[in-house]
Amino acid sequence: MSSRIPPTKVIPDAPPANILIPPQQTFEHADEERIRTRAHELWEAAGRPDGDGVAYWHQAEREVRGG
């Protein structure tokens, strides 16, 4: 039985090539970064209100993931 490293996919937000991350984790990480960036944009557009920003995160998540 051989132990094989799962293949990786190259995407713009991926970590350096010398770090092996299974493809699903790479895509999840890229989605999370896009969500974080969009949530921050939404929060800034709203005038940087106080609070935990959960509503902005959920809105950004819907936009990024198309839900």
mmCIF file as Biopython writes it, N, C-alpha, C and O atoms, coordinates in Angstrom:
data_model
#
loop_
_atom_site.group_PDB
_atom_site.id
_atom_site.type_symbol
_atom_site.label_atom_id
_atom_site.label_alt_id
_atom_site.label_comp_id
_atom_site.label_asym_id
_atom_site.label_entity_id
_atom_site.label_seq_id
_atom_site.pdbx_PDB_ins_code
_atom_site.Cartn_x
_atom_site.Cartn_y
_atom_site.Cartn_z
_atom_site.occupancy
_atom_site.B_iso_or_equiv
_atom_site.auth_seq_id
_atom_site.auth_asym_id
_atom_site.pdbx_PDB_model_num
ATOM 1   N N  . MET A ? 1  ? 0.837   -1.171 0.000  1.0 0.0 1  A 1 
ATOM 2   C CA . MET A ? 1  ? 0.000   0.000  0.000  1.0 0.0 1  A 1 
ATOM 3   C C  . MET A ? 1  ? 0.885   1.239  0.000  1.0 0.0 1  A 1 
ATOM 4   O O  . MET A ? 1  ? 1.736   1.400  0.875  1.0 0.0 1  A 1 
ATOM 5   N N  . SER A ? 2  ? 0.684   2.117  -0.986 1.0 0.0 2  A 1 
ATOM 6   C CA . SER A ? 2  ? 1.532   3.297  -1.042 1.0 0.0 2  A 1 
ATOM 7   C C  . SER A ? 2  ? 0.822   4.489  -0.412 1.0 0.0 2  A 1 
ATOM 8   O O  . SER A ? 2  ? -0.402  4.607  -0.474 1.0 0.0 2  A 1 
ATOM 9   N N  . SER A ? 3  ? 1.608   5.364  0.189  1.0 0.0 3  A 1 
ATOM 10  C CA . SER A ? 3  ? 1.021   6.575  0.750  1.0 0.0 3  A 1 
ATOM 11  C C  . SER A ? 3  ? 1.275   7.708  -0.239 1.0 0.0 3  A 1 
ATOM 12  O O  . SER A ? 3  ? 2.403   8.173  -0.406 1.0 0.0 3  A 1 
ATOM 13  N N  . ARG A ? 4  ? 0.204   8.134  -0.882 1.0 0.0 4  A 1 
ATOM 14  C CA . ARG A ? 4  ? 0.317   9.191  -1.888 1.0 0.0 4  A 1 
ATOM 15  C C  . ARG A ? 4  ? -0.176  10.508 -1.311 1.0 0.0 4  A 1 
ATOM 16  O O  . ARG A ? 4  ? -1.107  10.543 -0.506 1.0 0.0 4  A 1 
ATOM 17  N N  . ILE A ? 5  ? 0.454   11.570 -1.728 1.0 0.0 5  A 1 
ATOM 18  C CA . ILE A ? 5  ? 0.034   12.912 -1.339 1.0 0.0 5  A 1 
ATOM 19  C C  . ILE A ? 5  ? -1.074  13.325 -2.312 1.0 0.0 5  A 1 
ATOM 20  O O  . ILE A ? 5  ? -0.908  13.188 -3.524 1.0 0.0 5  A 1 
ATOM 21  N N  . PRO A ? 6  ? -2.195  13.828 -1.800 1.0 0.0 6  A 1 
ATOM 22  C CA . PRO A ? 6  ? -3.269  14.215 -2.703 1.0 0.0 6  A 1 
ATOM 23  C C  . PRO A ? 6  ? -2.813  15.355 -3.616 1.0 0.0 6  A 1 
ATOM 24  O O  . PRO A ? 6  ? -1.997  16.181 -3.209 1.0 0.0 6  A 1 
ATOM 25  N N  . PRO A ? 7  ? -3.325  15.408 -4.831 1.0 0.0 7  A 1 
ATOM 26  C CA . PRO A ? 7  ? -2.918  16.473 -5.750 1.0 0.0 7  A 1 
ATOM 27  C C  . PRO A ? 7  ? -3.405  17.835 -5.251 1.0 0.0 7  A 1 
ATOM 28  O O  . PRO A ? 7  ? -4.388  17.929 -4.516 1.0 0.0 7  A 1 
ATOM 29  N N  . THR A ? 8  ? -2.714  18.859 -5.654 1.0 0.0 8  A 1 
ATOM 30  C CA . THR A ? 8  ? -3.120  20.218 -5.298 1.0 0.0 8  A 1 
ATOM 31  C C  . THR A ? 8  ? -3.566  20.943 -6.556 1.0 0.0 8  A 1 
ATOM 32  O O  . THR A ? 8  ? -3.180  20.575 -7.665 1.0 0.0 8  A 1 
ATOM 33  N N  . LYS A ? 9  ? -4.369  21.961 -6.379 1.0 0.0 9  A 1 
ATOM 34  C CA . LYS A ? 9  ? -4.823  22.776 -7.496 1.0 0.0 9  A 1 
ATOM 35  C C  . LYS A ? 9  ? -4.227  24.163 -7.328 1.0 0.0 9  A 1 
ATOM 36  O O  . LYS A ? 9  ? -4.071  24.651 -6.209 1.0 0.0 9  A 1 
ATOM 37  N N  . VAL A ? 10 ? -3.897  24.789 -8.437 1.0 0.0 10 A 1 
ATOM 38  C CA . VAL A ? 10 ? -3.300  26.113 -8.380 1.0 0.0 10 A 1 
ATOM 39  C C  . VAL A ? 10 ? -4.398  27.149 -8.583 1.0 0.0 10 A 1 
ATOM 40  O O  . VAL A ? 10 ? -5.091  27.150 -9.599 1.0 0.0 10 A 1 
ATOM 41  N N  . ILE A ? 11 ? -4.541  28.025 -7.602 1.0 0.0 11 A 1 
ATOM 42  C CA . ILE A ? 11 ? -5.467  29.141 -7.698 1.0 0.0 11 A 1 
ATOM 43  C C  . ILE A ? 11 ? -4.744  30.378 -7.195 1.0 0.0 11 A 1 
ATOM 44  O O  . ILE A ? 11 ? -3.776  30.259 -6.444 1.0 0.0 11 A 1 
ATOM 45  N N  . PRO A ? 12 ? -5.192  31.568 -7.592 1.0 0.0 12 A 1 
ATOM 46  C CA . PRO A ? 12 ? -4.460  32.786 -7.226 1.0 0.0 12 A 1 
ATOM 47  C C  . PRO A ? 12 ? -4.240  32.981 -5.735 1.0 0.0 12 A 1 
ATOM 48  O O  . PRO A ? 12 ? -3.186  33.482 -5.344 1.0 0.0 12 A 1 
ATOM 49  N N  . ASP A ? 13 ? -5.189  32.606 -4.889 1.0 0.0 13 A 1 
ATOM 50  C CA . ASP A ? 13 ? -5.072  32.840 -3.455 1.0 0.0 13 A 1 
ATOM 51  C C  . ASP A ? 13 ? -4.402  31.690 -2.709 1.0 0.0 13 A 1 
ATOM 52  O O  . ASP A ? 13 ? -4.372  31.681 -1.478 1.0 0.0 13 A 1 
ATOM 53  N N  . ALA A ? 14 ? -3.870  30.732 -3.440 1.0 0.0 14 A 1 
ATOM 54  C CA . ALA A ? 14 ? -3.294  29.549 -2.811 1.0 0.0 14 A 1 
ATOM 55  C C  . ALA A ? 14 ? -1.961  29.870 -2.138 1.0 0.0 14 A 1 
ATOM 56  O O  . ALA A ? 14 ? -1.279  30.819 -2.525 1.0 0.0 14 A 1 
ATOM 57  N N  . PRO A ? 15 ? -1.594  29.081 -1.136 1.0 0.0 15 A 1 
ATOM 58  C CA . PRO A ? 15 ? -0.287  29.247 -0.507 1.0 0.0 15 A 1 
ATOM 59  C C  . PRO A ? 15 ? 0.831   28.858 -1.477 1.0 0.0 15 A 1 
ATOM 60  O O  . PRO A ? 15 ? 0.557   28.299 -2.538 1.0 0.0 15 A 1 
ATOM 61  N N  . PRO A ? 16 ? 2.071   29.144 -1.131 1.0 0.0 16 A 1 
ATOM 62  C CA . PRO A ? 16 ? 3.190   28.787 -2.017 1.0 0.0 16 A 1 
ATOM 63  C C  . PRO A ? 16 ? 3.169   27.305 -2.388 1.0 0.0 16 A 1 
ATOM 64  O O  . PRO A ? 16 ? 2.669   26.470 -1.634 1.0 0.0 16 A 1 
ATOM 65  N N  . ALA A ? 17 ? 3.711   26.997 -3.547 1.0 0.0 17 A 1 
ATOM 66  C CA . ALA A ? 17 ? 3.673   25.639 -4.094 1.0 0.0 17 A 1 
ATOM 67  C C  . ALA A ? 17 ? 4.372   24.610 -3.204 1.0 0.0 17 A 1 
ATOM 68  O O  . ALA A ? 17 ? 4.052   23.423 -3.279 1.0 0.0 17 A 1 
ATOM 69  N N  . ASN A ? 18 ? 5.312   25.035 -2.371 1.0 0.0 18 A 1 
ATOM 70  C CA . ASN A ? 18 ? 6.026   24.072 -1.541 1.0 0.0 18 A 1 
ATOM 71  C C  . ASN A ? 18 ? 5.234   23.642 -0.310 1.0 0.0 18 A 1 
ATOM 72  O O  . ASN A ? 18 ? 5.700   22.802 0.459  1.0 0.0 18 A 1 
ATOM 73  N N  . ILE A ? 19 ? 4.038   24.210 -0.113 1.0 0.0 19 A 1 
ATOM 74  C CA . ILE A ? 19 ? 3.168   23.807 0.987  1.0 0.0 19 A 1 
ATOM 75  C C  . ILE A ? 19 ? 2.028   23.004 0.388  1.0 0.0 19 A 1 
ATOM 76  O O  . ILE A ? 19 ? 1.227   23.533 -0.382 1.0 0.0 19 A 1 
ATOM 77  N N  . LEU A ? 20 ? 1.954   21.718 0.743  1.0 0.0 20 A 1 
ATOM 78  C CA . LEU A ? 20 ? 0.924   20.857 0.178  1.0 0.0 20 A 1 
ATOM 79  C C  . LEU A ? 20 ? -0.338  20.904 1.033  1.0 0.0 20 A 1 
ATOM 80  O O  . LEU A ? 20 ? -0.319  20.572 2.218  1.0 0.0 20 A 1 
ATOM 81  N N  . ILE A ? 21 ? -1.428  21.321 0.405  1.0 0.0 21 A 1 
ATOM 82  C CA . ILE A ? 21 ? -2.728  21.388 1.060  1.0 0.0 21 A 1 
ATOM 83  C C  . ILE A ? 21 ? -3.708  20.673 0.154  1.0 0.0 21 A 1 
ATOM 84  O O  . ILE A ? 21 ? -3.721  20.935 -1.049 1.0 0.0 21 A 1 
ATOM 85  N N  . PRO A ? 22 ? -4.526  19.783 0.682  1.0 0.0 22 A 1 
ATOM 86  C CA . PRO A ? 22 ? -5.515  19.118 -0.159 1.0 0.0 22 A 1 
ATOM 87  C C  . PRO A ? 22 ? -6.390  20.148 -0.870 1.0 0.0 22 A 1 
ATOM 88  O O  . PRO A ? 22 ? -6.681  21.199 -0.299 1.0 0.0 22 A 1 
ATOM 89  N N  . PRO A ? 23 ? -6.816  19.869 -2.103 1.0 0.0 23 A 1 
ATOM 90  C CA . PRO A ? 23 ? -7.566  20.840 -2.903 1.0 0.0 23 A 1 
ATOM 91  C C  . PRO A ? 23 ? -8.773  21.452 -2.201 1.0 0.0 23 A 1 
ATOM 92  O O  . PRO A ? 23 ? -8.980  22.661 -2.304 1.0 0.0 23 A 1 
ATOM 93  N N  . GLN A ? 24 ? -9.565  20.671 -1.501 1.0 0.0 24 A 1 
ATOM 94  C CA . GLN A ? 24 ? -10.765 21.209 -0.863 1.0 0.0 24 A 1 
ATOM 95  C C  . GLN A ? 24 ? -10.408 22.273 0.167  1.0 0.0 24 A 1 
ATOM 96  O O  . GLN A ? 24 ? -11.086 23.296 0.266  1.0 0.0 24 A 1 
ATOM 97  N N  . GLN A ? 25 ? -9.351  22.038 0.930  1.0 0.0 25 A 1 
ATOM 98  C CA . GLN A ? 25 ? -8.934  23.028 1.915  1.0 0.0 25 A 1 
ATOM 99  C C  . GLN A ? 25 ? -8.458  24.297 1.229  1.0 0.0 25 A 1 
ATOM 100 O O  . GLN A ? 25 ? -8.705  25.395 1.729  1.0 0.0 25 A 1 
ATOM 101 N N  . THR A ? 26 ? -7.785  24.169 0.098  1.0 0.0 26 A 1 
ATOM 102 C CA . THR A ? 26 ? -7.306  25.335 -0.637 1.0 0.0 26 A 1 
ATOM 103 C C  . THR A ? 26 ? -8.480  26.181 -1.100 1.0 0.0 26 A 1 
ATOM 104 O O  . THR A ? 26 ? -8.461  27.403 -0.950 1.0 0.0 26 A 1 
ATOM 105 N N  . PHE A ? 27 ? -9.509  25.540 -1.663 1.0 0.0 27 A 1 
ATOM 106 C CA . PHE A ? 27 ? -10.670 26.296 -2.137 1.0 0.0 27 A 1 
ATOM 107 C C  . PHE A ? 27 ? -11.422 26.923 -0.985 1.0 0.0 27 A 1 
ATOM 108 O O  . PHE A ? 27 ? -11.900 28.051 -1.104 1.0 0.0 27 A 1 
ATOM 109 N N  . GLU A ? 28 ? -11.539 26.217 0.132  1.0 0.0 28 A 1 
ATOM 110 C CA . GLU A ? 28 ? -12.211 26.777 1.301  1.0 0.0 28 A 1 
ATOM 111 C C  . GLU A ? 28 ? -11.457 27.997 1.805  1.0 0.0 28 A 1 
ATOM 112 O O  . GLU A ? 28 ? -12.070 29.000 2.172  1.0 0.0 28 A 1 
ATOM 113 N N  . HIS A ? 29 ? -10.139 27.918 1.827  1.0 0.0 29 A 1 
ATOM 114 C CA . HIS A ? 29 ? -9.324  29.045 2.276  1.0 0.0 29 A 1 
ATOM 115 C C  . HIS A ? 29 ? -9.514  30.239 1.344  1.0 0.0 29 A 1 
ATOM 116 O O  . HIS A ? 29 ? -9.656  31.369 1.809  1.0 0.0 29 A 1 
ATOM 117 N N  . ALA A ? 30 ? -9.518  30.001 0.047  1.0 0.0 30 A 1 
ATOM 118 C CA . ALA A ? 30 ? -9.692  31.088 -0.920 1.0 0.0 30 A 1 
ATOM 119 C C  . ALA A ? 30 ? -11.066 31.722 -0.749 1.0 0.0 30 A 1 
ATOM 120 O O  . ALA A ? 30 ? -11.186 32.946 -0.791 1.0 0.0 30 A 1 
ATOM 121 N N  . ASP A ? 31 ? -12.106 30.911 -0.556 1.0 0.0 31 A 1 
ATOM 122 C CA . ASP A ? 31 ? -13.452 31.440 -0.316 1.0 0.0 31 A 1 
ATOM 123 C C  . ASP A ? 31 ? -13.473 32.288 0.948  1.0 0.0 31 A 1 
ATOM 124 O O  . ASP A ? 31 ? -14.048 33.376 0.964  1.0 0.0 31 A 1 
ATOM 125 N N  . GLU A ? 32 ? -12.850 31.793 1.994  1.0 0.0 32 A 1 
ATOM 126 C CA . GLU A ? 32 ? -12.848 32.528 3.255  1.0 0.0 32 A 1 
ATOM 127 C C  . GLU A ? 32 ? -12.165 33.885 3.097  1.0 0.0 32 A 1 
ATOM 128 O O  . GLU A ? 32 ? -12.635 34.880 3.648  1.0 0.0 32 A 1 
ATOM 129 N N  . GLU A ? 33 ? -11.079 33.936 2.361  1.0 0.0 33 A 1 
ATOM 130 C CA . GLU A ? 33 ? -10.391 35.206 2.136  1.0 0.0 33 A 1 
ATOM 131 C C  . GLU A ? 33 ? -11.265 36.176 1.349  1.0 0.0 33 A 1 
ATOM 132 O O  . GLU A ? 33 ? -11.312 37.365 1.667  1.0 0.0 33 A 1 
ATOM 133 N N  . ARG A ? 34 ? -11.963 35.675 0.314  1.0 0.0 34 A 1 
ATOM 134 C CA . ARG A ? 34 ? -12.859 36.535 -0.461 1.0 0.0 34 A 1 
ATOM 135 C C  . ARG A ? 34 ? -14.026 37.022 0.407  1.0 0.0 34 A 1 
ATOM 136 O O  . ARG A ? 34 ? -14.438 38.177 0.309  1.0 0.0 34 A 1 
ATOM 137 N N  . ILE A ? 35 ? -14.545 36.144 1.244  1.0 0.0 35 A 1 
ATOM 138 C CA . ILE A ? 35 ? -15.641 36.533 2.141  1.0 0.0 35 A 1 
ATOM 139 C C  . ILE A ? 35 ? -15.157 37.601 3.116  1.0 0.0 35 A 1 
ATOM 140 O O  . ILE A ? 35 ? -15.841 38.601 3.336  1.0 0.0 35 A 1 
ATOM 141 N N  . ARG A ? 36 ? -13.987 37.393 3.696  1.0 0.0 36 A 1 
ATOM 142 C CA . ARG A ? 36 ? -13.432 38.351 4.650  1.0 0.0 36 A 1 
ATOM 143 C C  . ARG A ? 36 ? -13.246 39.722 3.998  1.0 0.0 36 A 1 
ATOM 144 O O  . ARG A ? 36 ? -13.586 40.750 4.585  1.0 0.0 36 A 1 
ATOM 145 N N  . THR A ? 37 ? -12.706 39.726 2.789  1.0 0.0 37 A 1 
ATOM 146 C CA . THR A ? 37 ? -12.483 40.987 2.078  1.0 0.0 37 A 1 
ATOM 147 C C  . THR A ? 37 ? -13.801 41.683 1.779  1.0 0.0 37 A 1 
ATOM 148 O O  . THR A ? 37 ? -13.930 42.888 1.992  1.0 0.0 37 A 1 
ATOM 149 N N  . ARG A ? 38 ? -14.788 40.927 1.284  1.0 0.0 38 A 1 
ATOM 150 C CA . ARG A ? 38 ? -16.086 41.520 0.945  1.0 0.0 38 A 1 
ATOM 151 C C  . ARG A ? 38 ? -16.803 42.019 2.194  1.0 0.0 38 A 1 
ATOM 152 O O  . ARG A ? 38 ? -17.407 43.091 2.170  1.0 0.0 38 A 1 
ATOM 153 N N  . ALA A ? 39 ? -16.745 41.254 3.292  1.0 0.0 39 A 1 
ATOM 154 C CA . ALA A ? 39 ? -17.384 41.678 4.543  1.0 0.0 39 A 1 
ATOM 155 C C  . ALA A ? 39 ? -16.771 42.990 5.025  1.0 0.0 39 A 1 
ATOM 156 O O  . ALA A ? 39 ? -17.483 43.869 5.510  1.0 0.0 39 A 1 
ATOM 157 N N  . HIS A ? 40 ? -15.478 43.120 4.893  1.0 0.0 40 A 1 
ATOM 158 C CA . HIS A ? 40 ? -14.810 44.359 5.298  1.0 0.0 40 A 1 
ATOM 159 C C  . HIS A ? 40 ? -15.266 45.524 4.423  1.0 0.0 40 A 1 
ATOM 160 O O  . HIS A ? 40 ? -15.497 46.623 4.925  1.0 0.0 40 A 1 
ATOM 161 N N  . GLU A ? 41 ? -15.397 45.289 3.120  1.0 0.0 41 A 1 
ATOM 162 C CA . GLU A ? 41 ? -15.894 46.334 2.209  1.0 0.0 41 A 1 
ATOM 163 C C  . GLU A ? 41 ? -17.303 46.765 2.608  1.0 0.0 41 A 1 
ATOM 164 O O  . GLU A ? 41 ? -17.605 47.958 2.642  1.0 0.0 41 A 1 
ATOM 165 N N  . LEU A ? 42 ? -18.159 45.798 2.909  1.0 0.0 42 A 1 
ATOM 166 C CA . LEU A ? 42 ? -19.536 46.107 3.310  1.0 0.0 42 A 1 
ATOM 167 C C  . LEU A ? 42 ? -19.566 46.902 4.614  1.0 0.0 42 A 1 
ATOM 168 O O  . LEU A ? 42 ? -20.328 47.859 4.748  1.0 0.0 42 A 1 
ATOM 169 N N  . TRP A ? 43 ? -18.738 46.503 5.565  1.0 0.0 43 A 1 
ATOM 170 C CA . TRP A ? 43 ? -18.660 47.183 6.859  1.0 0.0 43 A 1 
ATOM 171 C C  . TRP A ? 43 ? -18.177 48.629 6.673  1.0 0.0 43 A 1 
ATOM 172 O O  . TRP A ? 43 ? -18.721 49.555 7.276  1.0 0.0 43 A 1 
ATOM 173 N N  . GLU A ? 44 ? -17.153 48.810 5.836  1.0 0.0 44 A 1 
ATOM 174 C CA . GLU A ? 44 ? -16.661 50.166 5.580  1.0 0.0 44 A 1 
ATOM 175 C C  . GLU A ? 44 ? -17.727 51.015 4.893  1.0 0.0 44 A 1 
ATOM 176 O O  . GLU A ? 44 ? -17.908 52.182 5.238  1.0 0.0 44 A 1 
ATOM 177 N N  . ALA A ? 45 ? -18.438 50.429 3.915  1.0 0.0 45 A 1 
ATOM 178 C CA . ALA A ? 45 ? -19.486 51.158 3.193  1.0 0.0 45 A 1 
ATOM 179 C C  . ALA A ? 45 ? -20.623 51.573 4.129  1.0 0.0 45 A 1 
ATOM 180 O O  . ALA A ? 45 ? -21.310 52.562 3.874  1.0 0.0 45 A 1 
ATOM 181 N N  . ALA A ? 46 ? -20.816 50.817 5.207  1.0 0.0 46 A 1 
ATOM 182 C CA . ALA A ? 46 ? -21.865 51.127 6.177  1.0 0.0 46 A 1 
ATOM 183 C C  . ALA A ? 46 ? -21.400 52.155 7.210  1.0 0.0 46 A 1 
ATOM 184 O O  . ALA A ? 46 ? -22.146 52.491 8.129  1.0 0.0 46 A 1 
ATOM 185 N N  . GLY A ? 47 ? -20.177 52.651 7.064  1.0 0.0 47 A 1 
ATOM 186 C CA . GLY A ? 47 ? -19.666 53.663 7.982  1.0 0.0 47 A 1 
ATOM 187 C C  . GLY A ? 47 ? -18.932 53.113 9.187  1.0 0.0 47 A 1 
ATOM 188 O O  . GLY A ? 47 ? -18.797 53.800 10.200 1.0 0.0 47 A 1 
ATOM 189 N N  . ARG A ? 48 ? -18.452 51.875 9.089  1.0 0.0 48 A 1 
ATOM 190 C CA . ARG A ? 48 ? -17.686 51.228 10.162 1.0 0.0 48 A 1 
ATOM 191 C C  . ARG A ? 48 ? -18.412 51.233 11.506 1.0 0.0 48 A 1 
ATOM 192 O O  . ARG A ? 48 ? -17.860 51.690 12.507 1.0 0.0 48 A 1 
ATOM 193 N N  . PRO A ? 49 ? -19.640 50.730 11.531 1.0 0.0 49 A 1 
ATOM 194 C CA . PRO A ? 49 ? -20.383 50.745 12.799 1.0 0.0 49 A 1 
ATOM 195 C C  . PRO A ? 49 ? -19.798 49.786 13.829 1.0 0.0 49 A 1 
ATOM 196 O O  . PRO A ? 49 ? -19.102 48.828 13.492 1.0 0.0 49 A 1 
ATOM 197 N N  . ASP A ? 50 ? -20.104 50.072 15.102 1.0 0.0 50 A 1 
ATOM 198 C CA . ASP A ? 50 ? -19.687 49.182 16.187 1.0 0.0 50 A 1 
ATOM 199 C C  . ASP A ? 50 ? -20.460 47.872 16.084 1.0 0.0 50 A 1 
ATOM 200 O O  . ASP A ? 50 ? -21.525 47.814 15.469 1.0 0.0 50 A 1 
ATOM 201 N N  . GLY A ? 51 ? -19.923 46.841 16.682 1.0 0.0 51 A 1 
ATOM 202 C CA . GLY A ? 51 ? -20.586 45.542 16.689 1.0 0.0 51 A 1 
ATOM 203 C C  . GLY A ? 51 ? -19.659 44.471 16.176 1.0 0.0 51 A 1 
ATOM 204 O O  . GLY A ? 51 ? -18.507 44.730 15.828 1.0 0.0 51 A 1 
ATOM 205 N N  . ASP A ? 52 ? -20.182 43.259 16.135 1.0 0.0 52 A 1 
ATOM 206 C CA . ASP A ? 52 ? -19.334 42.134 15.761 1.0 0.0 52 A 1 
ATOM 207 C C  . ASP A ? 52 ? -19.269 41.888 14.253 1.0 0.0 52 A 1 
ATOM 208 O O  . ASP A ? 52 ? -18.417 41.117 13.813 1.0 0.0 52 A 1 
ATOM 209 N N  . GLY A ? 53 ? -20.127 42.505 13.446 1.0 0.0 53 A 1 
ATOM 210 C CA . GLY A ? 53 ? -20.044 42.389 11.994 1.0 0.0 53 A 1 
ATOM 211 C C  . GLY A ? 53 ? -20.577 41.101 11.412 1.0 0.0 53 A 1 
ATOM 212 O O  . GLY A ? 53 ? -20.343 40.811 10.239 1.0 0.0 53 A 1 
ATOM 213 N N  . VAL A ? 54 ? -21.292 40.318 12.209 1.0 0.0 54 A 1 
ATOM 214 C CA . VAL A ? 54 ? -21.796 39.033 11.726 1.0 0.0 54 A 1 
ATOM 215 C C  . VAL A ? 54 ? -22.693 39.218 10.504 1.0 0.0 54 A 1 
ATOM 216 O O  . VAL A ? 54 ? -22.626 38.431 9.560  1.0 0.0 54 A 1 
ATOM 217 N N  . ALA A ? 55 ? -23.527 40.251 10.520 1.0 0.0 55 A 1 
ATOM 218 C CA . ALA A ? 55 ? -24.436 40.482 9.396  1.0 0.0 55 A 1 
ATOM 219 C C  . ALA A ? 55 ? -23.652 40.725 8.106  1.0 0.0 55 A 1 
ATOM 220 O O  . ALA A ? 55 ? -24.061 40.269 7.039  1.0 0.0 55 A 1 
ATOM 221 N N  . TYR A ? 56 ? -22.532 41.437 8.198  1.0 0.0 56 A 1 
ATOM 222 C CA . TYR A ? 56 ? -21.707 41.696 7.012  1.0 0.0 56 A 1 
ATOM 223 C C  . TYR A ? 56 ? -21.049 40.415 6.517  1.0 0.0 56 A 1 
ATOM 224 O O  . TYR A ? 56 ? -20.933 40.187 5.313  1.0 0.0 56 A 1 
ATOM 225 N N  . TRP A ? 57 ? -20.620 39.584 7.461  1.0 0.0 57 A 1 
ATOM 226 C CA . TRP A ? 57 ? -20.008 38.305 7.098  1.0 0.0 57 A 1 
ATOM 227 C C  . TRP A ? 57 ? -21.026 37.442 6.345  1.0 0.0 57 A 1 
ATOM 228 O O  . TRP A ? 57 ? -20.709 36.869 5.302  1.0 0.0 57 A 1 
ATOM 229 N N  . HIS A ? 58 ? -22.245 37.352 6.876  1.0 0.0 58 A 1 
ATOM 230 C CA . HIS A ? 58 ? -23.264 36.516 6.238  1.0 0.0 58 A 1 
ATOM 231 C C  . HIS A ? 58 ? -23.644 37.048 4.857  1.0 0.0 58 A 1 
ATOM 232 O O  . HIS A ? 58 ? -23.845 36.274 3.922  1.0 0.0 58 A 1 
ATOM 233 N N  . GLN A ? 59 ? -23.742 38.368 4.735  1.0 0.0 59 A 1 
ATOM 234 C CA . GLN A ? 59 ? -24.049 38.944 3.430  1.0 0.0 59 A 1 
ATOM 235 C C  . GLN A ? 59 ? -22.923 38.650 2.440  1.0 0.0 59 A 1 
ATOM 236 O O  . GLN A ? 59 ? -23.182 38.268 1.299  1.0 0.0 59 A 1 
ATOM 237 N N  . ALA A ? 60 ? -21.694 38.826 2.870  1.0 0.0 60 A 1 
ATOM 238 C CA . ALA A ? 60 ? -20.542 38.553 2.006  1.0 0.0 60 A 1 
ATOM 239 C C  . ALA A ? 60 ? -20.495 37.079 1.625  1.0 0.0 60 A 1 
ATOM 240 O O  . ALA A ? 60 ? -20.181 36.738 0.485  1.0 0.0 60 A 1 
ATOM 241 N N  . GLU A ? 61 ? -20.803 36.215 2.568  1.0 0.0 61 A 1 
ATOM 242 C CA . GLU A ? 61 ? -20.801 34.777 2.309  1.0 0.0 61 A 1 
ATOM 243 C C  . GLU A ? 61 ? -21.837 34.426 1.232  1.0 0.0 61 A 1 
ATOM 244 O O  . GLU A ? 61 ? -21.565 33.626 0.336  1.0 0.0 61 A 1 
ATOM 245 N N  . ARG A ? 62 ? -23.018 35.031 1.330  1.0 0.0 62 A 1 
ATOM 246 C CA . ARG A ? 62 ? -24.051 34.788 0.309  1.0 0.0 62 A 1 
ATOM 247 C C  . ARG A ? 62 ? -23.581 35.271 -1.071 1.0 0.0 62 A 1 
ATOM 248 O O  . ARG A ? 62 ? -23.780 34.595 -2.080 1.0 0.0 62 A 1 
ATOM 249 N N  . GLU A ? 63 ? -22.962 36.442 -1.090 1.0 0.0 63 A 1 
ATOM 250 C CA . GLU A ? 63 ? -22.477 36.986 -2.361 1.0 0.0 63 A 1 
ATOM 251 C C  . GLU A ? 63 ? -21.387 36.110 -2.979 1.0 0.0 63 A 1 
ATOM 252 O O  . GLU A ? 63 ? -21.430 35.805 -4.171 1.0 0.0 63 A 1 
ATOM 253 N N  . VAL A ? 64 ? -20.419 35.712 -2.172 1.0 0.0 64 A 1 
ATOM 254 C CA . VAL A ? 64 ? -19.278 34.931 -2.676 1.0 0.0 64 A 1 
ATOM 255 C C  . VAL A ? 64 ? -19.703 33.532 -3.100 1.0 0.0 64 A 1 
ATOM 256 O O  . VAL A ? 64 ? -19.282 33.035 -4.145 1.0 0.0 64 A 1 
ATOM 257 N N  . ARG A ? 65 ? -20.533 32.906 -2.288 1.0 0.0 65 A 1 
ATOM 258 C CA . ARG A ? 65 ? -20.916 31.522 -2.565 1.0 0.0 65 A 1 
ATOM 259 C C  . ARG A ? 65 ? -22.205 31.405 -3.379 1.0 0.0 65 A 1 
ATOM 260 O O  . ARG A ? 65 ? -22.645 30.304 -3.708 1.0 0.0 65 A 1 
ATOM 261 N N  . GLY A ? 66 ? -22.803 32.555 -3.698 1.0 0.0 66 A 1 
ATOM 262 C CA . GLY A ? 66 ? -23.989 32.550 -4.536 1.0 0.0 66 A 1 
ATOM 263 C C  . GLY A ? 66 ? -25.225 31.980 -3.860 1.0 0.0 66 A 1 
ATOM 264 O O  . GLY A ? 66 ? -26.085 31.403 -4.526 1.0 0.0 66 A 1 
ATOM 265 N N  . GLY A ? 67 ? -25.325 32.137 -2.534 1.0 0.0 67 A 1 
ATOM 266 C CA . GLY A ? 67 ? -26.441 31.554 -1.803 1.0 0.0 67 A 1 
ATOM 267 C C  . GLY A ? 67 ? -27.427 32.499 -1.404 1.0 0.0 67 A 1 
ATOM 268 O O  . GLY A ? 67 ? -28.420 32.129 -0.778 1.0 0.0 67 A 1 
#
